[in-house]
Amino acid sequence: MRGRLRRAVLTAIGGMLALASLAACGPTPVVERFSIAGGGPTGVYYAFGERLAVEVTERLGSQASVDETNGSVDNLLRISEGRALFGFAQSDVAADAVAGEGAFPEPVAVRAVARLYDEYVHVVVRDDSDIADLAELAGRTVSLGATGSGVSFVAGRVLDAAGLDVAAVDDRELGLAESIAALRDGEIEAFFWVGGLPTPGLTELFAQTPARLLSIEPTTVDRVNARHDGVYRLAEFPIGAYGRTEATATMTVPNYLVVAESAPDEVVRDVLRVLFEARSEIAADVPAAALLDRRQAIFTDPVPLHPGAIASYRDARD
């Protein structure tokens, strides 16, 4: 398998892969390294990417690494600019990327590898806060997520659907780790997060700091969907999530593993094979990985599957 991967990678032009290093293999240079655009260090994207990179390195012999990033928007831009080969992205952000809309002035040349799992929209406040619903975030110091993150993308849509202009809040634009620290220290009153269950940093926060989740009511979710092609689903944080004793209404959005459109088919097929073969090992550290389902992984519309991924799914079916 290692030889097949290396022959495929030879077709990639040097600048295509982030953090690529060229090593001599006879007279022909071989790209031996590539990066996976992850997320913040306390989020699921980074943890998933870190474990996937370990498995790819051990099973394929190609040196894969995970990059700390600001999330979906940042990840898609890194791939388009050749600073990463693979990455994680929310489906709503990826849809804008391939259409050249929203944060993307022109279409981004990315393709989907797999639909992974659904992410939950979290709105976190301290237990002693008087904030009871989304409308009461007006005039408050909050974090809607880091610049270039899928969190800020979704937060803006949720606030708009709740009848609240983003400019009505004092947004500190923090990543997850910084949001958690700021909430603990009383520097912000609430923050948004979009991630799988459980998100490691939030598990620690709820264990150590009295905090709660605000509901995103069904009517708000309906308004978000009416304005954005129905990509979100009404959901609840299950009882027991983060030690909670009652369910809380929210919405979910699928996320995808994506790849550069120009990536060699065989590289994509091999990484996808590792993703499924190592699912149990990855899930031991990243529970969301256990939700990966080959039957659902192909549903990545409106982001087309990479030809290498299509071939892999066909091979598994035959």
N, C-alpha and C positions, 0 to 999 in steps of 0.2 A: 504493500500500500504506500510505503514511503516513496518508492521510486515513481509510482504513478502520480502522486501528489507533486513531486518535484518536476516531472515532465510537464504537468499542467501549468505550474507556476512559471515555467520558462516563457510562456506566451504572454505573461504580464509585462508591461513596460515599467521600467524602474520606478517612476514616480507614482504609480498607481497605489502602492501599498504604504500605509503609514508606518513609520519607524522601521522601514525595510533596511536590512543590511545585506550587502552582497558578499558572497563567499565564493572562492574559486572551486570549481568541480571540473577538473581537466581545464580546457581552454575556455569553457563557457561559464559566465557568472550565474549563480542561482540565488533567487530571493528566498531567504531562509526565515524571515520574520514578518509577521503582520500583527496589527492591533485590532482589538474589538472596542468600539466606543461604548462605554458603560454609562455611568452616572455618578452621583455623589457617593462617597465612601460608606455612608450609612443606609443606602437604599438597596432595593432588590436588583436593579439593573447591574450595579457594580458587583454585587455578590454573585449573581448569575454569570456575568461575564468572566469574573475571576475563576470560577469553577470550570466553566466551559473552556477557557484558555488552558487550564491545567490538563484537562482531558484531551484536548486537541494536541497539545505538546507531547503527552505521553503516548497517545495512540497513533499519531500520524508522523511524529518526528519534526514537524514544523513548529518553530518557536512562536507561540501566540502569547499575547499579553493583553491586559485590559487597561483602558485609559480612564482616568477620572474626568468626568465632563459635567456640563450643566443640564444634561438630559436630552430629550427627543430632538428639539430644534438643533441644538449644538451637534448631536450625533449625526444627523442627516447632512448638515453642512460639512462636517469633518469627512464623511464618506465622499461627498461630491467634490471636495477639494483634494482628495487623495491622501488625507491624513489618517484614515482608518479604512479597513476593508469591510468589516462587519460592524453591526451596531444594533442597539435596541431603540424602538420608537413606538410611541402611541399611534394607533391607527388613524386618529383624527389628524394628527400632525403630519403623518406620512402621506395622507390623502392630499393635504395642501401642498406638500413637497412635490409630488409627481404632477400636480396640476399647475404649479407655479403661482400659488395664491398665498394670501396671508403674509407670513414671515418670509416667504420665498419669492423673490422678484421674477424668477424664471424657473421652469421645471427642473427638478433635480434628478440626475440619472441614477436612481436606485431601484432595486427590485426586492421583493419579499422572498424570504427563505421559509418562514413558518409563522403561523399564528401561535403564540405561546400560551398566554393566560389572560384573564381579565384583571384590570387594575381598578382599584377602588378610589374614589375621590374622598379624601379626608379633609375635614375642616376642624381643626383642633383649637380648643380654648382651655384656659385654666378652670378648675372646678369653682373657684371663688369669683369668677367673672360674672358680670350681670348681662353678658351677651346671650340672648336666648334664640335668636334666629339670624339669618343672613342679612336682613335689612339693618340690623343693629350694628353691623360692621362699619356703617357710615361714620366718618370722623375718627375712627380708631386707627391705632398703629398696628399694622399687620404685615405679614409677608405673603405675597401671592406667588412665591417661587422665584428662583434665580432667573436672571435674564438668559434667554435662550433655552428655557426648559419647557417641557410639555406641561408642567404644573401651572406656569403662568398663562399658558395658552388656554387651558381648561378653566382656570380660575376666572379669567376675564369673561368667558362664555357663561359661567354659572352666575356671576354677579350681574351681568347684563340681563339674563333671564329672570333674575330676582328683582329687577327694576333698580339696580344700583350701579351707577357709573363707577368705573375703576378709579377715576380721579377723585371720588368721594372718600377714598381710604388713603391713609398714609402708608404706602407700600415700601417696605425696606428691601424687597427683592433679594431674599436670602435663600440659599440652598437648604436642604433638609437639616444637616448637622447644625448650621448656624441658626436656623429657625428654632430648633429644639433648645439650644443654649439660650437664645434670646427670650423664649417663653419662660424657661426656668428662672431667668434673672429678672423677669418683669419688664424687659425692654420692648416686647411686643405683647399684644393682647390675644392674638390668634394667628394661625397660619394655615395655608393650604398645602396639601400633599396628594400626589396621585401615585399609587404603587400597589404592588401585590400584598396579599395577606400571608403571614404578618410581615410588615416592614421592620427590619431589625432595630433601627434607631427608635421607632415608635414603641416597640415592645419595651425597651429600656426606659423610655420617657414615662409611659403609663405605670410602670412598676415603681418608679422613684418620685414622680411628681403628680399631685392630684390634678387630673385633667379630664376633659370629656370631649365628645364628638358632637358637632352640630349636625342636625338633620338637613338634608337637601330634599325638599318635599317633592312628591310626584308631579305636582303642577309645574314646579320649576324645571324638572327633568323633561317634561313634555314640551315646555317652551324652548329649551336648549335644542331638543331634537327637531322641533318645527323649523328652527333657523339653520340647522346644520346637518341635514340629510339623514337624520335618524341613526347616527352611529353610536349613541349612548343607550344604556339599558338601566331601567329602574332596578335597584337592588337594596339589600340591607346588610350592614355589618352583622354577621351572625353572633348570637349570644356566645360569650366566651372569648371573642376576639379581643385581644389586649386586656383580658381579665374582666371585660364588661359583663354585666348581668342582665342587660336589656338590649334588644335590637335597635339599630339606628338607621333611618332611611338615608339612602345615598344613590349614586349612580356609578356605573362602571364603564370602562372603555377597554377594548382589546388592545394588546400590544403585539408587535411583530419583531422577529429577528430579520434585519434587512442587510443588504449587501450591495456593493457597487455593481451597476449594470454591466460593466466591463470585466467583472471577475470571471476567471476561467470556469467552465462548467464543472470540470472534475474537482476543483477545489471546493466549490459549493456542495457538490454531491458528497464529498468526503466529510466536510464539516457537519452537514446535515445528518449523515450516518452516525457520527460521533454523538451528536445531540440526542438522538434517540437511544443509542446503545448505552450511553452514560447517564440516562435520565435518572435512574435510581440513585446513583452515586451523587449526582448534583443535588437531587432533592433532599438528601440527608443533611445538607447544609443550607439549601434554599428551597423551602417547602413548596413554593409556587411552581417549581419545575415539575412537581408530580402531576400538575394539571395538564401538561403537554399531552395532546391526543392526536395521533396521526390522522384520524378521520376528520378532525376539525382544523388541523394545521394548514390545510390547503386553502382555507377560506380567508383570503387576504384582500379581497376587493375593497377599494378600487386600485390597490397597488398590485401590479402584475407579479406573478411568481417568476423567479429567475429560471431560465431554461435548465440549469443544472438541478434546481429543486424539482422542477416538473419531471425530469428524468428519474430522479431518486424516488419520488412518490410512485411513478409508474413501475419502477423495478420492484418496489415493496409490494405492490398490488399483484404482480404477476407470479 
